[in-house]
Amino acid sequence: MNIQTLFDPDNAVWSFLQKFYSLALAGLLWFICSLPIITLGPATIALYRYSFAVLDGCESYLFKSFFSVFAKSLRQGIAVTLQLLLATSFLIFDAWFFLNTIPILFFVAVALFLLVLFPGLHLFALMSIKASTIKGFVSQAFYLSIRHLSTTVTLIVITCLWFLSIYALPISILFSAGPACILSAMFLRALYKRIDVYKTI
């Protein structure tokens, strides 16, 4: 392989590096847009939308597409984010409080936390590919998370590995969300296409 072939835009290695760079940059945009915390949802929706577009081979200019989706999903995304933050914070506090006081209620809090976590793993991905009400998104996310438990567990594993990578290398939080998101998007896209939920973006 000569130098000219190596840097050919159609070369598989060069194409992979370009996509990885774009995903890392998308991860940085996600990090910046998530800093207010309440905008975590819209930022995640925009990141999923871009990841799905990359998998479909129809990604457009990153900054334009990311911020366009981010802006359009602000209202619903913030509302969902606030509800998830309130629910998870309440249940985590309950689990901690009951751990050494009323063990049975600790397990109840953990079970309820999982019932929030499971649909939460699907929620923003669904919001990135279709239009619906918040109630409609939550209902569908809850159904999919239980009906297709293997995919949900896979998403949990990917998320845990992402958290571990941030723990091992804290600075990776600046760019690692993109690669982690497209890994999750690969499994979600396969599932959503199989059950006819997914439409090419």
C-alpha positions in Angstrom: 0.0 0.0 0.0 1.6 3.3 -1.1 1.1 6.7 0.6 -1.4 7.9 -2.0 -3.6 4.9 -1.4 -3.3 5.2 2.4 -4.7 8.8 2.3 -7.4 8.1 -0.3 -10.7 9.2 1.2 -12.3 5.9 0.0 -9.7 3.8 1.8 -11.4 1.8 4.6 -8.9 2.7 7.3 -9.0 6.4 6.4 -12.9 6.3 6.3 -12.9 4.6 9.8 -10.6 7.3 11.2 -12.7 10.1 9.8 -15.9 8.6 11.3 -14.2 8.0 14.6 -13.0 11.6 14.7 -16.5 12.9 13.8 -18.0 10.7 16.6 -15.4 12.0 19.1 -16.2 15.5 18.1 -19.9 14.7 18.5 -19.1 13.4 21.9 -17.5 16.8 22.8 -20.6 18.6 21.6 -22.7 16.3 23.8 -20.5 17.1 26.8 -20.7 20.8 26.3 -24.5 20.8 25.7 -25.0 18.6 28.7 -23.2 20.9 31.2 -26.4 22.6 32.3 -27.6 19.1 33.3 -31.2 19.8 32.4 -30.2 19.8 28.7 -28.8 16.3 29.0 -31.8 14.9 27.2 -31.7 17.1 24.2 -28.0 16.6 23.9 -28.4 12.8 24.0 -31.2 13.0 21.4 -29.0 15.0 19.1 -26.1 12.5 19.6 -28.3 9.5 18.9 -29.7 11.2 15.8 -26.2 11.7 14.5 -25.1 8.2 15.4 -28.0 6.7 13.6 -27.2 8.9 10.6 -23.7 7.6 10.6 -24.9 4.0 10.6 -27.3 4.8 7.8 -24.4 6.4 5.8 -26.3 9.6 5.5 -24.6 11.9 8.0 -24.5 15.6 7.1 -22.4 18.4 8.5 -22.0 17.6 12.2 -22.4 21.0 13.8 -25.5 22.0 11.7 -27.3 18.6 12.2 -26.4 18.3 15.9 -27.5 21.8 16.9 -30.6 21.6 14.7 -31.8 18.4 16.5 -30.7 19.8 19.8 -32.8 23.0 19.4 -35.9 21.1 18.1 -35.9 18.7 21.0 -35.3 21.2 23.8 -38.8 21.4 25.1 -39.6 17.7 25.3 -36.0 16.7 26.1 -35.8 19.0 29.1 -39.2 17.9 30.4 -38.1 14.2 30.2 -34.7 14.9 31.7 -36.2 16.7 34.7 -38.6 13.8 35.3 -35.8 11.2 35.1 -33.5 13.2 37.3 -36.2 13.7 40.0 -37.3 10.0 39.9 -33.7 8.6 40.0 -32.5 11.0 42.7 -35.5 10.2 44.9 -35.1 6.4 44.4 -31.3 6.5 45.0 -31.8 8.5 48.2 -34.5 6.0 49.3 -32.2 3.0 48.6 -29.4 4.6 50.6 -31.7 5.6 53.5 -33.4 2.2 53.7 -30.2 0.1 53.3 -29.4 0.0 57.0 -32.9 0.8 58.3 -35.6 -1.2 56.5 -33.9 -3.7 54.1 -37.1 -4.8 52.5 -37.8 -1.2 51.4 -34.2 -1.0 50.1 -35.0 -3.8 47.6 -38.3 -2.1 46.7 -36.4 1.1 45.9 -33.8 -0.8 43.8 -36.6 -2.5 41.9 -38.4 0.8 41.2 -35.0 2.3 40.1 -34.6 -0.5 37.6 -38.1 0.2 36.3 -37.0 3.8 35.7 -33.6 2.9 34.3 -34.7 0.3 31.8 -37.0 2.5 29.7 -34.6 5.4 30.2 -32.1 3.5 28.1 -34.5 3.5 25.1 -36.2 6.8 25.7 -33.8 9.3 24.1 -33.0 7.0 21.2 -36.7 6.7 20.3 -37.1 10.5 20.6 -34.3 10.9 18.1 -36.0 8.9 15.3 -39.8 9.7 15.6 -42.3 12.2 16.9 -44.7 11.4 19.7 -46.0 12.7 23.0 -43.9 12.2 26.2 -46.5 9.7 27.4 -46.2 7.9 24.1 -42.4 7.7 24.3 -42.4 6.6 27.9 -45.0 3.8 27.2 -43.1 2.5 24.2 -39.7 2.7 25.9 -41.1 0.8 28.9 -42.6 -1.9 26.7 -39.4 -2.3 24.5 -37.1 -2.4 27.5 -39.0 -5.3 29.1 -40.0 -7.1 25.9 -36.5 -7.0 24.5 -34.6 -7.4 27.7 -31.4 -8.8 26.1 -30.9 -5.5 24.2 -31.6 -3.5 27.4 -29.0 -5.5 29.3 -26.6 -4.9 26.4 -27.1 -1.2 26.8 -26.5 -1.4 30.5 -23.2 -3.2 29.8 -22.1 -0.6 27.3 -23.0 2.2 29.7 -21.1 0.6 32.5 -18.1 0.1 30.3 -18.3 3.8 29.3 -18.4 4.8 33.0 -15.4 2.6 33.7 -13.5 4.2 30.9 -14.2 7.6 32.3 -13.2 6.4 35.8 -9.9 5.1 34.4 -9.2 8.1 32.2 -11.4 11.1 33.4 -10.4 13.3 30.5 -12.1 10.8 28.2 -15.5 12.2 29.2 -14.8 15.0 26.8 -15.1 12.8 23.7 -16.0 9.2 24.6 -19.8 9.7 24.5 -19.8 9.6 20.7 -18.1 6.2 20.3 -20.2 4.8 23.2 -23.4 6.1 21.7 -22.8 4.6 18.3 -22.1 1.3 19.9 -25.5 1.5 21.7 -27.1 2.8 18.5 -25.9 -0.3 16.5 -27.9 -2.6 18.8 -30.9 -0.3 19.0 -31.0 0.2 15.2 -30.9 -3.5 14.6 -33.8 -4.0 17.1 -35.9 -1.1 15.9 -35.5 -2.1 12.2 -36.5 -5.7 13.1 -39.7 -4.6 14.8 -40.4 -1.8 12.3 -40.0 1.1 14.7 -36.9 2.5 12.9 -37.1 4.6 9.8 -34.1 5.8 7.8 -33.2 9.3 8.9 
